[in-house]
Amino acid sequence: MKFKMQDKQNQLIERISDNHLVVGVDIAQQLHVARAVNFRGIVVGDPLTFENSEDGFASLLKWIDKLQRLNKLEAAIVGMEPTGHYWINLSKWLFKQGIEVVTVNPHLVKRNKENRDNTQSKSDKKDALVIADMVKNGYYSFVRDTSESFEILRVLMSNRDVVVKRLVSTINQLNRWVDIVFPELRQVFKDITGKGAIATLRLFPSPMELRSLKPDDVVSGWKSIMKRQPGLRKAQLLLQLARKSVGTRQALEAYKFHLEQLLEEYDLAVLQLERV
């Protein structure tokens, strides 16, 4: 296994020839910084700070062309950290211009900071130079152009992950709410996110409200929002447990308001998950 990894490392190093201008870009939200070295790691030209815009990208390309002409270099390779999302548009733009783009591991960038000046100091110009050195030494990964259908799938998967996290967070908060206000509800409905439990929380948000009701009232409430609802026996059990509930009796209006918001968030997350 070690020999195979070494072979791969050697191949990545061999791809950087003496005709290459190796560029490292430190990515930020608004302003990026670029530094360049040759295949031996000798710094080429002055640093370039450019905006995250069409004009800024064009200035980077012009800077690369100028350094190539001055140093008689025919090829260029640009490396950057794939942190956040700010690097995506720049990499795609460069790819369309025929410039090879690669990425470097952010953790390795931190570990290689001492290579240049024996310190762990950080600056945009230094980070860009460290990235260029890593590319020159073969510590990079290829960036492949992807089809639109693949990108659609990637965006939807990312969207789904965000919605699922919100849904899980909301369910956890609903469970916490039940534990505080009406813990006996679990003896009637094992799953708090089941249709019966959610309907009960919508209609009767606290045991205090259930105590004055009759079983028929509870069943009628369930029928108003459920096609298939629990029967009279469950309604009787629910009322019996509500009368003996050990849930808190303080700040009930605040707890009801909180429950209302949690159910709104739950409904939204479920709807969005279905759409995705």
N, C-alpha and C positions, 0 to 999 in steps of 0.2 A: 504493500500500500504506500509506503514512504517513497519507494522508487517511482511509482506512478505519479505521485504528487510532485516530486522533483522534476520529472519529465515535463509535466504541465507548466511548472514554473519556468523551466528553461525555454519552453516554446513561447511563453508570454514575453520573456526578456528578449529573445531572438527577433521577435516581431518589431522591436524598436531598433531601427537601423541608424546608421550615421547620417541618413538623409531626413531624419525626423526632427520636427520641432515639437517638443513635448510641453503641453500647456496644462497648468493646474488652475482650477477656478474655485475660489471660496464663495459659496452660494449664500445669499442673504435675501431678505424680502424685497428690498428696493435697489440696493447697490451691490454688485458683484465685483470681486477683485481677481485679476488674472496675472499669473507669473509664468514665465517660460524658461525651459532649460533645453540643452541639447542631449544627445544620447549618453554623454558622459556625466551629466548632471551639472554642467557649467551654466550659470545663469546667462540668459540671453535677453537683452533689452531691459527696459524699465517696466515697473508694474503698471497695470491698466485697471482703472476703476470705471465701470460702466453700468448704466441703468438697466433695470429689468423691463426693457421696452424694445420695440423694433429698432429704434435708432441706436440704443445701447448694444444690441446684438450685432448690428451692422458695424459699429465701431470696433467690436471684438474681432470680427472677420477681417476688417481693414488692418487692424494691428497685427493679426496673424500673418496676413499676406506680406506686410511690410517686413516683419522679422524673417520670413522665409526668403524674401528677395535679398535682404542685407547679408544673410548668413548662408545663402545658396543652398537652402534646404527645400526639398521637393514635396515632402509629406508632412502632415500635421495630425496630432492626436490630442484630444482634449479630455482631461479627467476631472471628475467632480464627485462630491459626496452625495449619495442619494438620501439626504436627510430632509424630512418634511416633504413639501410638494413644490418648492420654488425652483427646483432643478429641472422639472419635467418640460416646461415650455422651451427653456434654453436648449436642452438636449434635442428636442424634436426639430427646432429651428436649425441647429447646426447640422443635424442629420440630413435635412432637406438641401443644405448647401454643399453636401458631399464631404463633410468633415467627420472623421471617425470620433465617436464619443464613447468613453468608458467610465466606469464608476469605481471608487475605492471604498474600502470598509472604514466607516467613521471611527471605530474603536482602534484600528491600526493607525489612523491619522494621529490620534492622541498619543499613542505609544511611540510614534516616530518623530515627535516634536524636537527631541534632543539631538537628532541627527545633524541638524544644521548649525546650532550654536551652543549645544551642551546645556540648554536650559529648557524648562517647561513653559516658558513665556508664550503668550498667545496674542496673535494679531492677525488681521485678515490677510496681510501681505505674506506673513510667515506661513500661515495655513495653506495658502495657495501654492507656495513653494514646496511645502512638504508633500502636498498632493501630487505635484509634478514629479518630485523625486520618487514617490511610490509607483507612479506609472512607469517611469524610466526603469525601475527595478523589477517590474513585472507583477506588482501587487495590484491588479485591477481585474475587473470583470467587464464583459462586453455588454453593450446596450443594443438590443435588437429592435428594429422598427416593427411594430405590431399592427395587425389589421384592425379596421374599425369595429368589426364584430367582437374581436377579443377585448378591445378597450371598453366596449359597451358592457360586456360581461364583467370585467374588472370593476367598473364603476358601480354596477348594480350589486355586486358582491360586497363591496365596501359599504355601500348604502345599507344593505341588509345587516351587516355586522353592527352598524351604529344603532339601527332600530332595535335589534335584538338586545343589545346592551341596555338601552332605555327601557325596554319591556321587562327585562329581568330585574332592573333596579326598581321599577314601579311595583312589580309583584312582591319583591322583598319588603317594600314599604307597606304594601297592603297587609302582608302577614304580620308585620310589626304592629300595625294599627289594630288588627283583630286581637292580637295578644294582649294589648292594653285595654281596649274598650269592650270586646265581647269574645273572650277566649273560648267560651262554651260553644261557639258557632262551629268549631271543628268537630264536635260530637254529632252534628247534624249533617254537615258537608265536609268530607275529608279534604277535598281540594278547594282551596279558597278561590281559585280562578275558574271553577266550574260554573255552569250557567245558573244553577240554583243559588250558589253562594253569592255570585255577583248580583243577581236579581234581588236577593235579600238585602245586600248592602245598599243597593240603590233605593229600595222602598222603605226599609226600616234600619236607618243608620246607627241605631243604638238600642240596647236592651230596654231602656226606659220607655221607648215608644212602643215596644212589643207588649209590654206588661198590660196595657189597657185594651189590647185587641183580643178578638176571638179567633179560633182556628179558621172559620169560614172567611174572615177578613183577610187573613194571611194568604189563603188559597186564592181568593179573588184578586189580590195584589199580584201574585205570581202569574195568574192567567192574563193579566193586562199587558205583560211584557214577554211572556214565554208561550210558545206553542205547546210544548210538553212540559208540564210543571210537576213538582213534587205533590204528593197526596196529602190528605187530611192528617194522617198519622205523623208525618214529618212536621206539619204545622203545629200539631199538639206538642211534640217534643221540643220544637223551637221555643214555643211560649213557656213551657215548663222550665227550660234552661234559662230563659231570659229573666224569669222571676227570681232565680237563685244565682244570677250572674255575679261574679266577683270583679267584673270589669270596673274601671274607674268611673266615678260619677261627677268628677270635677272637669271643668273646661269643656263640657260636651259640645257646646256650639263651635268652639275652635276645632275640636276633633271632627265634627261633621263637615266643617268647611274644608279641612284637610282631606277627608275622605272624598268629598266631591271633586277636588282637584286631582286626586290620585285616580279616580275612575275616569275622568276626562283624559288624563295622560295614558291610561291603560287602553281606552277605546281608540285613541289616536294611533298608538303604537301597533295595536292589532290590525287596524285598517291599513296602515302604511306597510306592514309586513305582508299582508295579503296582496297589496298592489305590486310590491317588489317581486 
